Every structure is written in structure tokens, then in C-alpha cells.
Amino acid sequence: MTDYDSTADTLKHSLRVGELMGQPVKELVDRSVRHDRSKTEDPELAVFNEFTPKLKDSTYGSEEYKGFLASMKVGLDHHYASNRHHPEHFADGVNGMTLVDLIEMLADWRAATERHADGSLVKSLAIQKERFGISDQLEAILWNTARHFRWLDSQPCGEKHTAPDGTKMVCNTPVTGPSGHPGTRHCDGHFEPYDWPNE
């Protein structure tokens, strides 16, 4: 038995962790208010003035889309050189990025899908994995983050239920809209779909 009470040391540690976490939080906030500012000046401005409307009506990753990117080379080269949230900014791609870079990158990808008529973060993540040679581990982290913030256009339901036999179940049926998946029964991927009450 000891008279030592660890509470003070734990609280000191907690405050120190919070202090350290404040550094990336501040950087994220700073970046959130200056994201893509380089696009508002030449040489980027003229390029994006011409191609943004064209990109909006194209399918991400299509041959048409790739052709537009090739025509935007001067503006894009400047943009990538000026913005760390693009893997192209680094000689070794995503391996040169920080966690802050990755968060801004993922948010950028999500917002970009909203500018395309047929945009989809689910499809975009698959394309970006191949395009940038993203490892399976980083891919899982990006998916986990997008799912956590509900950025996926095919968001799993996540409804929890305990079956009559005590089995814990979580519905993984993709969400098709803000109200869930109307007309589709819950299913956790291991059992036949059936109707269950909310917990």
C-alpha cells in the first residue's frame, strides 16, 4: 500500500498533452481560413477561371478529366508547389506529408466531390489510392476518418442492436441519404437482414 496519489501527475500529463495537441489544432485552423488562396492570383487564377466550369461537368478520374488536368499544367504546377495538402508538393508524395497535411487533403477531396455533378468520396478514395500509391494502412486511416466525420456518400448506417441470442450487431448497410437507408432492412454483414428496434 502506498500514500502516493497519481491524480496530480495525471492531470499534469493531461495538460501537457492538451498543450501539444493545441499545436496541430492551431495549424489546422490557420489552414482552414487560407485553403487554396493561391488560386485567387495568377498564374493559377486564369487557369482555374477557364477550367473550373469544365471540371464540374466531368467525371473525376475520366480521360476527359485527365485531359483537362494536362491543359492546366502551368497553374497546377504552381498550385502544388504552393500547397502542402497535395501529395504532388512532395518529392516522395504522401510519405512526405504530416498528419495536418493529410487532414486538409482529405477535407479537400471531400469538398471537391461536392463540385462535380457525379462526385463521390467513396469512388475518389479508390482512385486516389492507386494514383498516389497509398498504403493499405493509410487507406484504412483515411476511410476511418471520413466515416467518423460522416463524409462518405455511402456512409454505413452504424445502427447498433443486440439480437435475441445476445449477439451484438452493427448495421453496415450503406446510408443513402440524411435519413439513413429508407426501405432497406438493417444488416451487419454476418446475418440475414431483418428489422430490429433502435437501442
C-alpha positions, 0 to 999 in steps of 0.5 A: 500500500502506498500514500502516493496519489497519481491524480496530480501527475495525471492531470499534469500529463493531461495538460501537457498533452492538451498543450501539444495537441493545441499545436496541430489544432492551431495549424489546422485552423490557420489552414482552414481560413487560407485553403487554396488562396493561391488560386485567387492570383495568377498564374493559377487564377486564369487557369482555374477561371477557364477550367473550373466550369469544365471540371464540374461537368466531368467525371473525376478520374475520366480521360476527359478529366485527365485531359483537362488536368494536362491543359492546366499544367502551368497553374497546377504546377504552381498550385502544388508547389504552393500547397502542402495538402497535395501529395504532388508538393512532395518529392516522395508524395504522401510519405512526405506529408504530416498528419495536418497535411493529410487532414486538409487533403482529405477535407479537400477531396471531400469538398471537391466531390461536392463540385462535380455533378457525379462526385463521390468520396467513396469512388475518389478514395479508390482512385486516389489510392492507386494514383498516389500509391497509398498504403493499405494502412493509410487507406484504412486511416483515411476511410476511418476518418471520413466515416467518423466525420460522416463524409462518405456518400455511402456512409454505413448506417452504424445502427447498433442492436443486440439480437435475441441470442445476445449477439451484438450487431452493427448495421453496415448497410450503406446510408443513402441519404440524411435519413439513413437507408429508407426501405432497406432492412438493417444488416451487419454483414454476418446475418440475414437482414431483418428489422430490429428496434433502435437501442 
